[in-house]
Amino acid sequence: MLQIICGFVVGLLLAGLGFGLVGGGVPGLIVAVVLAALGYIAASTLTEPERRIGKMLVSALPNGQKTADTIDAANAQLNSIAMLTKQVRDPAVKAEANDFIAATKD
């Protein structure tokens, strides 16, 4: 939410500044729209929170983004296993599945 608010405010400020510097009119509107879009993109990119793996920043790790994507995929698979475990009727199999989920979660 912070990204959207910061992007909107910065885009609006840059649009007003560009409109005023150009002198208004149609050229001022064109400059204002371009600056608003660029300001929104820049501010929302700069205020994006940095992902972490444990206490390390993803950008500080070699192949950090690939590692984060792999962890996300593994968590998605674990959630899928948890959903399928709800359909198991055999108590022994269900207990094994729950043990597996507990051992691999977090």
All heavy atoms as an XYZ file, in Angstrom:
755
protein
N       0.821     -1.187      0.000
C       0.000      0.000      0.000
C       0.873      1.263      0.000
O       0.539      2.234     -0.626
C      -0.903     -0.060      1.235
C      -1.922      1.021      1.279
S      -3.116      0.717     -0.009
C      -4.186      2.067      0.219
N       1.996      1.188      0.723
C       2.915      2.325      0.767
C       3.443      2.646     -0.629
O       3.586      3.827     -0.984
C       4.079      2.015      1.713
C       5.160      3.086      1.805
C       4.597      4.348      2.436
C       6.335      2.582      2.604
N       3.704      1.609     -1.427
C       4.198      1.828     -2.785
C       3.208      2.638     -3.603
O       3.593      3.554     -4.322
C       4.415      0.487     -3.482
C       5.542     -0.328     -2.954
C       5.544     -1.667     -3.631
O       4.843     -2.557     -3.202
N       6.327     -1.789     -4.681
N       1.937      2.305     -3.507
C       0.907      2.975     -4.306
C       0.765      4.426     -3.885
O       0.711      5.333     -4.729
C      -0.433      2.226     -4.171
C      -0.307      0.830     -4.776
C      -1.560      2.995     -4.828
C      -1.481     -0.069     -4.506
N       0.744      4.667     -2.575
C       0.577      6.037     -2.081
C       1.779      6.899     -2.466
O       1.613      8.011     -2.978
C       0.359      6.036     -0.557
C      -0.976      5.365     -0.228
C       0.402      7.446      0.005
C      -1.190      5.094      1.235
N       2.982      6.392     -2.236
C       4.189      7.154     -2.593
C       4.249      7.406     -4.099
O       4.588      8.514     -4.531
C       5.439      6.413     -2.152
S       5.716      6.452     -0.385
N       3.932      6.401     -4.883
C       3.938      6.562     -6.332
C       2.948      7.608     -6.799
O       3.249      8.440     -7.662
N       1.760      7.600     -6.216
C       0.729      8.566     -6.596
C       1.151      9.987     -6.222
O       1.025     10.912     -7.024
C      -0.593      8.209     -5.918
C      -1.733      9.097     -6.318
C      -2.342      8.951     -7.545
C      -2.185     10.084     -5.460
C      -3.390      9.779     -7.922
C      -3.219     10.909     -5.825
C      -3.828     10.765     -7.056
N       1.673     10.166     -5.007
C       2.070     11.497     -4.543
C       3.224     12.040     -5.392
O       3.186     13.199     -5.845
C       2.447     11.464     -3.041
C       3.112     12.754     -2.601
C       1.218     11.190     -2.203
N       4.244     11.237     -5.614
C       5.387     11.691     -6.407
C       4.959     11.973     -7.852
O       5.364     12.991     -8.436
C       6.532     10.650     -6.356
C       7.619     10.972     -7.368
C       7.110     10.589     -4.961
N       4.128     11.114     -8.422
C       3.638     11.343     -9.784
C       2.846     12.628     -9.890
O       3.008     13.406    -10.843
N       2.016     12.884     -8.887
C       1.211     14.106     -8.886
C       2.096     15.347     -8.749
O       1.893     16.346     -9.457
C       0.192     14.044     -7.746
C      -0.873     15.125     -7.704
C      -1.739     15.040     -8.958
C      -1.732     14.959     -6.469
N       3.086     15.284     -7.870
C       3.996     16.425     -7.703
C       4.798     16.694     -8.978
O       4.942     17.855     -9.398
C       4.943     16.177     -6.531
C       4.315     16.226     -5.137
C       5.328     15.803     -4.088
C       3.785     17.613     -4.851
N       5.321     15.653     -9.588
C       6.082     15.837    -10.829
C       5.195     16.342    -11.960
O       5.628     17.161    -12.782
C       6.772     14.540    -11.233
C       8.001     14.155    -10.418
C       8.525     12.788    -10.866
C       9.077     15.198    -10.543
N       3.966     15.871    -12.010
C       3.045     16.332    -13.056
C       2.759     17.822    -12.888
O       2.773     18.585    -13.866
C       1.747     15.536    -13.003
N       2.516     18.250    -11.651
C       2.273     19.675    -11.408
C       3.482     20.527    -11.738
O       3.360     21.605    -12.335
N       4.663     20.049    -11.368
C       5.895     20.776    -11.660
C       6.121     20.880    -13.173
O       6.444     21.950    -13.698
C       7.083     20.079    -11.000
C       8.445     20.718    -11.186
C       8.488     22.074    -10.493
C       9.520     19.809    -10.653
N       5.941     19.773    -13.874
C       6.122     19.789    -15.330
C       5.116     20.678    -16.031
O       5.461     21.405    -16.965
N       3.875     20.637    -15.573
C       2.831     21.470    -16.161
C       3.166     22.945    -15.971
O       3.017     23.750    -16.895
C       1.481     21.149    -15.530
C       0.315     21.841    -16.168
C      -0.208     21.386    -17.357
C      -0.263     22.951    -15.572
C      -1.288     22.020    -17.949
C      -1.335     23.597    -16.148
C      -1.856     23.132    -17.345
N       3.648     23.284    -14.776
C       3.991     24.679    -14.501
C       5.208     25.149    -15.272
O       5.243     26.287    -15.750
N       6.225     24.296    -15.395
C       7.443     24.691    -16.106
C       7.218     24.882    -17.597
O       7.824     25.764    -18.215
C       8.549     23.664    -15.876
C       9.193     23.659    -14.490
C      10.207     22.527    -14.380
C       9.864     24.992    -14.215
N       6.375     24.046    -18.188
C       6.121     24.156    -19.629
C       5.208     25.338    -19.927
O       5.263     25.910    -21.009
C       5.537     22.831    -20.170
C       5.075     22.950    -21.601
C       6.567     21.736    -20.053
N       4.390     25.745    -18.967
C       3.530     26.908    -19.180
C       2.094     26.541    -19.442
O       1.317     27.378    -19.903
N       1.713     25.316    -19.180
C       0.314     24.911    -19.326
C      -0.043     24.549    -20.748
O       0.815     24.301    -21.601
N      -1.318     24.538    -21.013
C      -1.818     24.200    -22.337
C      -1.648     22.723    -22.660
O      -1.412     21.880    -21.791
N      -1.778     22.394    -23.934
C      -1.664     21.008    -24.387
C      -0.251     20.456    -24.175
O      -0.104     19.332    -23.683
C      -2.102     20.882    -25.873
C      -1.862     19.474    -26.389
C      -3.557     21.268    -26.039
N       0.812     21.216    -24.507
C       2.155     20.677    -24.227
C       2.374     20.417    -22.734
O       3.011     19.439    -22.350
C       3.106     21.762    -24.733
C       2.323     22.571    -25.691
C       0.900     22.500    -25.230
N       1.827     21.288    -21.900
C       1.945     21.103    -20.457
C       1.231     19.852    -19.990
O       1.716     19.134    -19.104
N       0.069     19.561    -20.566
C      -0.665     18.336    -20.220
C       0.099     17.092    -20.647
O       0.150     16.106    -19.905
C      -2.054     18.338    -20.871
C      -3.086     19.260    -20.241
C      -4.364     19.255    -21.061
C      -3.362     18.842    -18.821
N       0.698     17.139    -21.818
C       1.474     15.981    -22.301
C       2.669     15.733    -21.388
O       2.914     14.601    -20.959
C       1.916     16.206    -23.763
C       0.694     16.215    -24.682
C       2.905     15.129    -24.199
C       0.984     16.651    -26.093
N       3.396     16.788    -21.049
C       4.550     16.659    -20.160
C       4.089     16.171    -18.787
O       4.734     15.327    -18.163
C       5.313     17.998    -20.057
C       6.328     17.974    -18.929
C       5.985     18.322    -21.379
N       2.965     16.691    -18.309
C       2.449     16.306    -16.996
C       2.092     14.822    -16.952
O       2.414     14.127    -15.978
C       1.228     17.153    -16.647
N       1.464     14.318    -17.999
C       1.089     12.899    -18.032
C       2.332     12.012    -18.065
O       2.414     11.009    -17.340
C       0.166     12.609    -19.249
C      -0.002     11.118    -19.471
C      -1.181     13.270    -19.049
N       3.313     12.394    -18.872
C       4.543     11.608    -18.964
C       5.280     11.613    -17.622
O       5.718     10.571    -17.126
C       5.451     12.125    -20.108
C       6.827     11.487    -20.045
C       4.803     11.869    -21.456
N       5.411     12.783    -17.010
C       6.103     12.874    -15.726
C       5.342     12.159    -14.614
O       5.950     11.563    -13.720
C       6.344     14.335    -15.348
C       7.441     15.046    -16.114
C       7.527     16.506    -15.698
C       8.771     14.360    -15.923
N       4.018     12.198    -14.663
C       3.224     11.492    -13.650
C       3.457      9.988    -13.750
O       3.658      9.308    -12.734
C       1.743     11.816    -13.819
N       3.480      9.460    -14.954
C       3.703      8.020    -15.136
C       5.114      7.625    -14.693
O       5.289      6.641    -13.973
C       3.485      7.641    -16.599
N       6.097      8.406    -15.111
C       7.480      8.096    -14.731
C       7.695      8.240    -13.223
O       8.383      7.427    -12.606
C       8.454      8.992    -15.494
C       8.546      8.748    -17.001
C       9.452      9.789    -17.651
C       9.037      7.348    -17.284
N       7.101      9.263    -12.629
C       7.220      9.447    -11.184
C       6.566      8.330    -10.402
O       7.095      7.857     -9.394
N       5.401      7.878    -10.872
C       4.704      6.776    -10.204
C       5.546      5.500    -10.260
O       5.728      4.819     -9.259
C       3.347      6.541    -10.858
C       2.603      5.384    -10.251
C       1.882      5.555     -9.084
C       2.639      4.122    -10.818
C       1.212      4.494     -8.499
C       1.976      3.060    -10.245
C       1.251      3.250     -9.084
O       0.605      2.202     -8.508
N       6.070      5.200    -11.426
C       6.886      3.988    -11.591
C       8.151      4.070    -10.735
O       8.506      3.114    -10.044
C       7.235      3.773    -13.076
C       5.971      3.414    -13.863
C       8.286      2.688    -13.241
C       6.151      3.452    -15.363
N       8.815      5.208    -10.759
C      10.065      5.356     -9.998
C       9.821      5.249     -8.495
O      10.536      4.529     -7.790
C      10.724      6.693    -10.333
N       8.817      5.942     -7.991
C       8.559      5.934     -6.544
C       8.097      4.564     -6.075
O       8.501      4.100     -5.006
C       7.528      6.999     -6.190
N       7.249      3.899     -6.842
C       6.798      2.583     -6.401
C       7.904      1.541     -6.496
O       7.944      0.613     -5.703
C       5.548      2.114     -7.149
O       5.575      2.432     -8.481
N       8.828      1.719     -7.416
C       9.968      0.800     -7.481
C      10.924      1.030     -6.317
O      11.415      0.072     -5.710
C      10.727      0.988     -8.810
O       9.831      0.732     -9.889
C      11.901      0.045     -8.908
N      11.168      2.271     -5.975
C      12.106      2.588     -4.900
C      11.569      2.240     -3.514
O      12.344      1.992     -2.598
C      12.486      4.067     -4.945
C      13.357      4.481     -6.124
C      13.550      5.991     -6.137
C      14.704      3.785     -6.066
N      10.261      2.234     -3.355
C       9.687      1.932     -2.033
C       9.296      0.462     -1.895
O       8.678      0.090     -0.902
C       8.453      2.808     -1.766
O       7.499      2.624     -2.810
C       8.835      4.268     -1.654
N       9.657     -0.360     -2.858
C       9.351     -1.792     -2.779
C      10.201     -2.424     -1.674
O      11.414     -2.242     -1.631
C       9.660     -2.470     -4.112
C       9.305     -3.927     -4.142
C       9.570     -4.537     -5.506
O       9.701     -3.795     -6.475
O       9.630     -5.761     -5.576
N       9.566     -3.165     -0.762
C      10.350     -3.779      0.313
C      11.285     -4.861     -0.227
O      10.946     -5.591     -1.145
C       9.293     -4.378      1.241
C       8.062     -4.487      0.432
C       8.153     -3.466     -0.654
N      12.452     -4.953      0.366
C      13.463     -5.934     -0.045
C      13.111     -7.292      0.554
O      12.802     -7.396      1.736
C      14.833     -5.471      0.453
C      15.965     -6.360      0.056
C      16.394     -6.175     -1.379
O      16.236     -5.082     -1.914
O      16.900     -7.144     -1.972
N      13.132     -8.314     -0.271
C      12.863     -9.673      0.220
C      14.044    -10.185      1.014
O      15.183     -9.845      0.754
C      12.607    -10.621     -0.951
C      11.230    -10.414     -1.546
C      10.842    -11.540     -2.424
N      10.698    -12.765     -1.636
C      10.457    -13.932     -2.167
N      10.335    -14.053     -3.454
N      10.336    -14.998     -1.416
N      13.737    -11.026      1.986
C      14.767    -11.615      2.830
C      14.593    -13.124      2.871
O      13.491    -13.637      2.802
C      14.682    -11.073      4.252
C      15.004     -9.610      4.352
C      14.895     -9.132      5.794
N      15.199     -7.728      5.907
C      16.402     -7.240      6.172
N      17.401     -8.057      6.362
N      16.605     -5.949      6.244
N      15.722    -13.802      2.992
C      15.745    -15.238      3.278
C      16.414    -15.339      4.636
O      17.618    -15.105      4.758
C      16.519    -16.024      2.210
C      15.845    -15.882      0.859
C      16.622    -17.489      2.619
C      16.600    -16.532     -0.282
N      15.629    -15.649      5.626
C      16.147    -15.584      6.994
C      16.403    -14.132      7.320
O      15.507    -13.308      7.267
N      17.637    -13.792      7.632
C      17.992    -12.403      7.923
C      18.819    -11.778      6.806
O      19.227    -10.632      6.902
C      18.763    -12.339      9.243
C      17.911    -12.719     10.427
C      18.648    -12.546     11.722
C      17.733    -12.954     12.864
N      18.345    -12.709     14.160
N      19.059    -12.530      5.735
C      19.876    -12.033      4.624
C      18.984    -11.432      3.536
O      17.923    -11.971      3.228
C      20.682    -13.175      4.000
C      21.748    -13.744      4.906
S      23.075    -12.592      5.210
C      23.708    -12.345      3.580
N      19.442    -10.323      2.962
C      18.739     -9.739      1.826
C      18.933    -10.622      0.601
O      20.026    -11.138      0.370
C      19.274     -8.338      1.533
C      19.036     -7.275      2.599
C      19.752     -5.990      2.217
C      17.559     -7.015      2.768
N      17.874    -10.790     -0.171
C      17.942    -11.625     -1.373
C      18.959    -11.056     -2.357
O      19.713    -11.798     -2.976
C      16.544    -11.742     -2.018
C      16.620    -12.338     -3.403
C      15.631    -12.568     -1.133
N      19.016     -9.734     -2.458
C      19.940     -9.122     -3.415
C      21.403     -9.287     -2.994
O      22.293     -9.152     -3.820
C      19.613     -7.639     -3.572
O      19.737     -6.967     -2.338
N      21.653     -9.595     -1.729
C      23.028     -9.758     -1.256
C      23.554    -11.175     -1.469
O      24.752    -11.411     -1.333
C      23.117     -9.408      0.232
N      22.679    -12.097     -1.805
C      23.079    -13.487     -2.003
C      23.365    -13.760     -3.470
O      22.681    -13.220     -4.341
C      21.969    -14.426     -1.535
C      21.597    -14.358     -0.069
C      20.328    -15.163      0.175
C      22.722    -14.881      0.779
N      24.351    -14.615     -3.766
C      24.527    -15.021     -5.163
C      23.325    -15.869     -5.585
O      22.904    -16.755     -4.845
C      25.824    -15.834     -5.153
C      26.127    -16.119     -3.726
C      25.335    -15.193     -2.873
N      22.747    -15.577     -6.715
C      21.535    -16.241     -7.200
C      20.403    -16.134     -6.182
O      19.604    -17.043     -6.023
C      21.792    -17.714     -7.522
C      22.730    -17.886     -8.682
O      22.715    -17.090     -9.614
N      23.570    -18.898     -8.621
N      20.323    -15.005     -5.503
C      19.334    -14.804     -4.452
C      17.907    -14.857     -4.960
O      17.038    -15.460     -4.321
N      17.632    -14.228     -6.107
C      16.264    -14.230     -6.629
C      15.848    -15.633     -7.042
O      14.720    -16.044     -6.820
C      16.140    -13.260     -7.814
C      14.726    -13.078     -8.291
C      13.799    -12.571     -7.202
O      14.131    -11.635     -6.481
N      12.637    -13.181     -7.070
N      16.772    -16.385     -7.630
C      16.468    -17.767     -8.020
C      16.183    -18.607     -6.781
O      15.283    -19.441     -6.775
C      17.642    -18.354     -8.806
C      17.367    -19.708     -9.389
C      18.526    -20.174    -10.255
C      18.246    -21.534    -10.843
N      19.359    -22.034    -11.634
N      16.945    -18.375     -5.711
C      16.720    -19.089     -4.455
C      15.362    -18.748     -3.871
O      14.630    -19.635     -3.419
C      17.835    -18.731     -3.448
O      19.095    -19.025     -4.032
C      17.674    -19.477     -2.153
N      15.008    -17.470     -3.881
C      13.711    -17.048     -3.358
C      12.576    -17.656     -4.181
O      11.558    -18.092     -3.615
C      13.614    -15.528     -3.353
N      12.726    -17.702     -5.492
C      11.710    -18.317     -6.347
C      11.568    -19.806     -6.051
O      10.460    -20.352     -6.036
C      12.047    -18.110     -7.824
C      11.947    -16.658     -8.240
O      11.288    -15.869     -7.526
O      12.538    -16.309     -9.282
N      12.686    -20.491     -5.807
C      12.659    -21.918     -5.476
C      11.954    -22.148     -4.142
O      11.161    -23.088     -4.000
C      14.079    -22.493     -5.430
O      14.712    -22.249     -6.691
C      14.075    -23.978     -5.156
N      12.220    -21.291     -3.173
C      11.549    -21.406     -1.869
C      10.056    -21.168     -2.017
O       9.235    -21.879     -1.420
C      12.179    -20.430     -0.862
C      13.586    -20.897     -0.503
C      11.324    -20.298      0.399
C      14.373    -19.912      0.318
N       9.669    -20.205     -2.840
C       8.247    -19.944     -3.084
C       7.576    -21.148     -3.734
O       6.446    -21.513     -3.378
C       8.066    -18.708     -3.957
C       8.445    -17.430     -3.235
O       8.510    -17.440     -1.987
O       8.675    -16.416     -3.930
N       8.256    -21.773     -4.690
C       7.704    -22.957     -5.351
C       7.562    -24.113     -4.366
O       6.557    -24.839     -4.385
C       8.580    -23.372     -6.529
N       8.553    -24.288     -3.492
C       8.480    -25.354     -2.491
C       7.333    -25.113     -1.517
O       6.607    -26.053     -1.145
C       9.796    -25.454     -1.736
N       7.129    -23.866     -1.119
C       6.008    -23.548     -0.230
C       4.669    -23.793     -0.913
O       3.713    -24.247     -0.276
C       6.107    -22.110      0.265
C       7.175    -21.941      1.311
O       7.507    -22.879      2.028
N       7.729    -20.746      1.407
N       4.588    -23.509     -2.194
C       3.355    -23.773     -2.935
C       3.074    -25.280     -2.996
O       1.930    -25.717     -2.836
C       3.445    -23.192     -4.344
N       4.131    -26.078     -3.225
C       3.964    -27.533     -3.233
C       3.537    -28.050     -1.858
O       2.685    -28.939     -1.756
C       5.265    -28.219     -3.656
C       5.593    -28.069     -5.107
C       4.604    -28.836     -5.972
O       4.085    -29.866     -5.606
N       4.350    -28.289     -7.149
N       4.101    -27.491     -0.809
C       3.748    -27.899      0.551
C       2.291    -27.561      0.853
O       1.576    -28.358      1.466
C       4.675    -27.217      1.558
C       4.577    -27.698      2.998
C       4.899    -29.189      3.087
C       5.517    -26.910      3.876
N       1.830    -26.417      0.395
C       0.415    -26.054      0.570
C      -0.483    -27.001     -0.208
O      -1.567    -27.360      0.253
C       0.179    -24.613      0.147
C       0.784    -23.631      1.113
O       1.007    -23.947      2.274
N       1.077    -22.438      0.628
N      -0.039    -27.404     -1.392
C      -0.800    -28.364     -2.190
C      -0.891    -29.710     -1.479
O      -1.955    -30.337     -1.446
C      -0.144    -28.533     -3.559
O      -0.780    -29.535     -4.297
N       0.212    -30.149     -0.880
C       0.214    -31.407     -0.129
C      -0.726    -31.304      1.071
O      -1.467    -32.239      1.376
C       1.648    -31.768      0.308
C       2.489    -32.143     -0.916
C       1.647    -32.904      1.328
C       3.972    -32.268     -0.623
N      -0.707    -30.155      1.736
C      -1.592    -29.959      2.890
C      -3.059    -30.017      2.476
O      -3.896    -30.587      3.206
C      -1.282    -28.633      3.562
N      -3.377    -29.459      1.317
C      -4.770    -29.509      0.833
C      -5.172    -30.943      0.485
O      -6.288    -31.370      0.776
C      -4.942    -28.608     -0.392
C      -4.769    -27.133     -0.085
S      -5.991    -26.503      1.052
C      -7.446    -26.620      0.063
N      -4.258    -31.698     -0.128
C      -4.566    -33.082     -0.472
C      -4.656    -33.973      0.762
O      -5.384    -34.963      0.775
C      -3.508    -33.624     -1.435
C      -3.531    -33.026     -2.841
C      -2.329    -33.504     -3.638
C      -4.825    -33.374     -3.551
N      -3.932    -33.627      1.813
C      -3.961    -34.415      3.043
C      -5.351    -34.397      3.671
O      -5.761    -35.375      4.303
C      -2.924    -33.861      4.042
O      -1.650    -33.920      3.427
C      -2.890    -34.647      5.323
N      -6.085    -33.327      3.459
C      -7.438    -33.231      4.011
C      -8.373    -34.281      3.412
O      -9.385    -34.626      4.015
C      -8.006    -31.834      3.777
C      -7.274    -30.768      4.557
C      -7.819    -29.395      4.257
C      -7.016    -28.330      4.982
N      -7.478    -26.993      4.668
N      -8.033    -34.789      2.237
C      -8.879    -35.783      1.575
C      -8.549    -37.216      1.986
O      -9.303    -38.132      1.664
C      -8.737    -35.652      0.059
C      -9.171    -34.303     -0.471
C      -8.888    -34.166     -1.949
O      -8.399    -35.085     -2.592
N      -9.200    -33.004     -2.487
N      -7.452    -37.421      2.694
C      -7.027    -38.765      3.088
C      -7.914    -39.253      4.231
O      -8.139    -38.550      5.209
C      -5.536    -38.759      3.511
C      -5.125    -40.113      4.056
C      -4.664    -38.357      2.344
N      -8.382    -40.503      4.105
C      -9.260    -41.069      5.135
C      -8.522    -42.012      6.081
O      -8.931    -42.183      7.217
C     -10.414    -41.806      4.468
C     -11.289    -40.893      3.636
C     -12.455    -41.679      3.054
N     -13.152    -40.909      2.052
C     -14.162    -40.083      2.322
N     -14.555    -39.922      3.546
N     -14.751    -39.429      1.344
N      -7.471    -42.631      5.629
C      -6.724    -43.584      6.459
C      -5.938    -42.809      7.525
O      -5.113    -41.966      7.205
C      -5.764    -44.389      5.571
C      -5.065    -45.509      6.323
O      -5.174    -45.547      7.564
O      -4.419    -46.337      5.669
N      -6.173    -43.121      8.821
C      -5.515    -42.365      9.891
C      -3.984    -42.505      9.874
O      -3.272    -41.536     10.176
C      -6.077    -42.955     11.180
C      -7.248    -43.772     10.789
C      -7.134    -44.076      9.334
N      -3.473    -43.669      9.509
C      -2.025    -43.867      9.501
C      -1.375    -43.028      8.390
O      -0.337    -42.378      8.606
C      -1.690    -45.349      9.310
N      -1.992    -43.020      7.224
C      -1.462    -42.239      6.101
C      -1.587    -40.753      6.410
O      -0.671    -39.963      6.142
C      -2.202    -42.603      4.795
C      -1.760    -41.697      3.656
C      -1.973    -44.059      4.450
N      -2.710    -40.372      7.010
C      -2.914    -38.969      7.358
C      -1.876    -38.513      8.387
O      -1.337    -37.406      8.301
C      -4.320    -38.756      7.901
C      -4.697    -37.308      8.062
C      -6.154    -37.180      8.424
C      -6.731    -36.114      7.520
N      -8.141    -35.994      7.582
N      -1.564    -39.381      9.353
C      -0.556    -39.049     10.360
C       0.817    -38.884      9.722
O       1.571    -37.969     10.069
C      -0.520    -40.117     11.445
N       1.155    -39.768      8.782
C       2.439    -39.651      8.068
C       2.505    -38.352      7.274
O       3.532    -37.671      7.269
C       2.634    -40.839      7.116
C       3.119    -42.098      7.763
C       4.530    -41.962      8.297
O       5.382    -41.310      7.662
O       4.774    -42.507      9.374
N       1.417    -38.025      6.590
C       1.381    -36.794      5.797
C       1.512    -35.574      6.702
O       2.241    -34.624      6.378
C       0.103    -36.725      4.983
N       0.833    -35.590      7.825
C       0.935    -34.464      8.761
C       2.341    -34.349      9.340
O       2.844    -33.242      9.550
C      -0.097    -34.604      9.881
C      -1.500    -34.310      9.388
O      -1.690    -33.569      8.430
N      -2.481    -34.912     10.029
N       2.988    -35.492      9.612
C       4.371    -35.472     10.090
C       5.302    -34.879      9.039
O       6.206    -34.096      9.351
C       4.841    -36.883     10.464
C       4.180    -37.401     11.725
O       3.602    -36.585     12.480
O       4.226    -38.628     11.942
N       5.073    -35.241      7.771
C       5.879    -34.713      6.676
C       5.707    -33.200      6.577
O       6.682    -32.453      6.435
C       5.492    -35.388      5.353
C       6.150    -34.785      4.157
C       7.477    -35.063      3.862
C       5.462    -33.909      3.320
C       8.100    -34.487      2.763
C       6.069    -33.343      2.233
C       7.391    -33.629      1.939
N       4.476    -32.744      6.651
C       4.206    -31.309      6.553
C       4.851    -30.561      7.711
O       5.474    -29.520      7.534
C       2.685    -31.055      6.494
C       2.130    -31.573      5.157
C       2.364    -29.563      6.658
C       0.623    -31.613      5.097
N       4.723    -31.114      8.921
C       5.313    -30.470     10.095
C       6.839    -30.416     10.004
O       7.459    -29.444     10.426
C       4.876    -31.192     11.357
N       7.444    -31.454      9.449
C       8.900    -31.515      9.368
C       9.458    -30.556      8.308
O      10.577    -30.055      8.439
C       9.345    -32.926      9.057
N       8.698    -30.293      7.253
C       9.210    -29.465      6.168
C       8.750    -28.024      6.229
O       9.255    -27.186      5.495
C       8.808    -30.060      4.807
O       7.395    -30.224      4.770
C       9.489    -31.371      4.569
N       7.789    -27.712      7.074
C       7.278    -26.359      7.146
C       8.260    -25.465      7.899
O       8.803    -25.842      8.921
C       5.923    -26.336      7.848
C       5.167    -25.088      7.576
C       3.722    -25.284      7.915
C       2.964    -24.164      7.237
N       1.583    -24.430      7.124
N       8.467    -24.298      7.365
C       9.353    -23.279      7.942
C      10.681    -23.889      8.203
O      11.700    -23.594      8.192
C       8.796    -22.675      9.212
C       7.507    -21.898      8.924
O       7.401    -21.331      7.846
O       6.636    -21.886      9.793
